């Protein structure tokens, strides 16, 4: 239904001069984006650049303060997700919104069922759609029984079932293995062939290169430009995104690993639901090496790290630090024995958000000289420590050492944690998703620091969901799947495909 | 600094709203609110003796308020100040009545007895929380009733006033009381006692503990973010027990100032309202020792003046309690009030150009 008047008819969605202000920040400042019919349009920007806000406006979750939205040549006011659906706009959220003990069909028709449920018929339609787009979804499977990649397809089906023409994908590959990512790209292309249009929100340049036609870049809420993906390099797009030249490669020289620092022997750990999250896991980490632990989210990484740091009880097996059995030691003692930890969740674990920066920077050492004497805090020493870390690690905070950490940006919070943990001069550093949610500049910085730690002779266990990060930093890669160590590989003798396969639980030498 | 100002304004607004609601109630009951408030505050302040009584009432409230505020700063909700106060009072009373000692030994001993009694009463729900994850709200409420009945049994069986009067305990005589002659004389015979000094010293000690010591650092970090404290190797369970012990001790001190200072005996079947008032005072005082002292004095004046108001104007004394209740409501909904202030502030300030995107409100870290 193209009822165009003056604007070019090929644009199915036009967002013109969109402005959105939240208290204290301009999230979107005069952003224009045009989605052509039948294209995959990437929306590129760092975390916090305003991508999600822009798409939330298109999906009706926010109202713009200025600017207009034109759908199929007609100016529209999108009052909410239902209005967006009615206009043929659908969104696959980063965190799926599915009911786990419902079947795929039940999830798909949820919210649009008529008074008398006709699940049978609905299942048939779901099957039709699934075949038409090559999604391969079983209409009767329960969500809790299917893989994350499959759940994502259910979300896609949900949109198609509602006759969506414009599909918005919000960071869709964050939860996928490399194989699943490749599958998703194939699905996207099929969708385009069937006449759909796609907006792909991402900060991964490789994906844009692989699948997108055009790319709109925004930075700090401002429109930077729209480019034809074919005609630009990844480096150019990165520069547009960050605003300066950056190096995507990590410089790292080969090093001989030294003696064993961390030794994990046949470790088994239960998760909160009392099922085995880590089972019979053994791994050694040596001085001067970075071991990367690769795995799909939720395969026991969290529990493993919590067991190593003393935050979770061990069911079986033991942990040695420098040859000493620390399996039963409390967290505080482990820190004293030379273990440092960049936690997965910096706001829940890593920081006391309502404390000042300087207090957070002595959170493990506030009892020790020179920070305390006879039970009294020594403010001068605490301040000095903070100022040193702020300078050495380029932590930026409004009021310096006295800033309340809650008011700092995620990147600076993370830099503060990295600085604090390095200042412990640990034997072993557990770095869990050290760059999660950070901008490219901070990522580059933290990566450099991690390599420095390794070169200084520390042992590093790097846990990350970003395979690229693991590949570029690690000396060896350990792959975990369902709580088991699937394999330990030399980084030079493997590739993304092999690791991706192993992440699904298929060991080296086996076939799928 | 700006943030603190805003919080103080919130508290003042809560007080204003409480007084306004009280005025409306006085109007509805057919009286003159101006005369009512005039007499309410006159009742608390008109003579040096009345000022003394207001301060004597404030003394207990400072200590229960500190107890709640301290627990709150460490992430715990101490609903049990009433029970801790009872046990503190009982420990002190029993010591005073059964152990003969000269005054200069007696006074420190009854204070210590109250401190220890309250501390034990606070520590028990602390242990229950640390060991079995029993919510401290439930734990402390239960301990209130246990204390209530223990006091009743003790007063009736062990320390009744006489064979015939078993609903109150044997009176505390001059030697054992916290009232001292020179103070009573200055305030021309009021109930004021050295408990006031205990309360002020306690406030200073708690301020020091929270802000200057490693222990305070530890307790506060557990209070703000238990998981973060755990991560940093701080013994969280020990902190919980310790915090509840200290909070209990403070409420125990409230007991000695009330039962051996303001009063001179203990009654059966009374759960002292100061325990719950402590929650309001702590909220209104923003959880800081100085704020608690100021709020407690304000509450003390109203408590001391309410009967005077009633006698002068026929306004029921319950109006004063209603005002306190409304203040609690508004102090508790402080967040709402703060939003209102923000909103009004924003309208007054012109739209200043703001730039720089910090964090996307949606997405990013969950």
Interface residues (C-beta under 8 A of the other chain):
Chain A: X21 X22 X23 X24 X25 X26 X27 X29 X47 X48 X49 X50 X51 X52 X53 X56 X61 X94 X95 X170 X171 X220 X221 X309 X310 X311 X330 X331 X332 X333 X334 X335 X336 X341 X343 X345 X346 X347 X348 X349 X350 X351 X352 X353 X354 X355 X359 X363 X364 X366 X367 X372 X375 X376 X377 X409 X410 X436 X437
Chain B: X212 X213 X214 X215 X217 X218 X220 X221 X224 X225 X227 X228 X229 X230 X231 X232 X233 X234 X235 X346 X354 X355 X356 X357 X358 X359 X360 X361 X362 X363 X364 X365 X366
